[in-house]
Amino acid sequence: MYAEAITEYKRALQLGGPPGEIRGLLGYAYAVSGNRTDAEKIIAELKALWPRHTHAALDLAVVFSGLGDKENALYWLEKAQKMHVSDLIGIRQDSHFVEVRSDPRFQALVQWVDAPK
């Protein structure tokens, strides 16, 4: 149902959804549906938002994960951690990161998120 998701994410952007988050989900949908070209366009848009919009780091990680680019996904997750992006709180269950869950860097991130502050 990626085509439907893409249509809905595009509509959400037109209606003024969060500048990065919707783009991240749209980029992920493009990536997992095999549309690398449009996923890379979204990556460029998100990089233009960074670092003004710190959430863009998490959104970039989502898109890179969809592309199967574990190194860049982890790189941007670490950027999100350094910027204390609040949405990292649900990272353990986030289905966008299934492919990187076993990586020690991801496990360290989960431990950091779970540690009392």
N, C-alpha and C positions, 0 to 999 in steps of 0.2 A: 504494500500500500504506500510505497514511497512517492508515487506520483501524486496521490491525494495529500500526503504530508507536505510535499513541496508546494502545492497549490495553497494550502492553508497557511504555511509559513510566509509565503509571498504576500498573502492577503493581510496577515498580521503586521508585516512591515509597512504595507501601504496605510494601515490604520494607525501607525505610530507606536508600534510595540517597542520594547526596550532595544536600544540601538545595537547592542552586541549579542545579547542572548538569543534573540530570534534568528539573527544571522548565523550564529553558531549551530543552531538546530537545522537551519536550512542547508548550511554547508555540510553537516553530517549526512543529511538525507541525500544530497547530491553525491557525496562520497560513496556511501554504501549502495547507492543505486547504479554506480559505475560512471557517473558524470564527473570525472576528474577536472575537466576544464572549468565548470561552474564552481566546483568546490575550491579550486585554486583562486578564483575570482573573490570568493567569500573570504578566503585567507588574507588576500590583499586588503580587502575592506576592513577586516578586523585588525590587521596590523596598523592600519591608518588610525584606528581608534585608540590603540595602545600608545602610551601609558595613561592618557587622559581618562579612559574608561578602564579601570583595572580589571573589571569582569571579563574584558576581551581576552585576557590570558587563559581563563578557563574555557571560553568559547573556542579559542584557537586549539586548545588541547582536544576538545570534542571533535573538531573537524579533522585534525591530524589522526586521531584515533580511528575515525571512520575511513580514512585513507589507508589505514594499516601502517602508518608511520609512527611506530612506538617511540622512537627517540625524540621526535618533535613533540609528540603528545606529552611525554614525561618532562621535557624541557619547559613547556608552557604550564604544566601543572606546578612545577617548582616555582615558576614566576608568580603564579597565582598564590602560592603559599607565602612567598616573600612579601606580597602585597596584602596579605590577610583577607583574601576574597572570601566573604562569608558563606557562599554557596558550597565551599569545599566540605562543609559539615556533612553532606550526604554522599560524599565521594565513594565510600565503601560499597554502597548499594547501586551506584550509578551504572546503568547498563551500557553507557557509552564507553566504559573503560574495562570491559570484560577481558580484552586481550592483553592488558598491561597489569592486571591484578597480581600476577605471580612475580612481577619484577620487584626486586628488593627496594628500589627507589619509590615505587608506589606504596609498598608496605610501610616504609619509613614515613611517607606522607600521611597515611592513614593513622599511624601511631601519633604523629604530631597533632592531627586533627582531634583525635580522641583524648589526648592528654589534657588534664585539668589546667585551665589558664589562670 
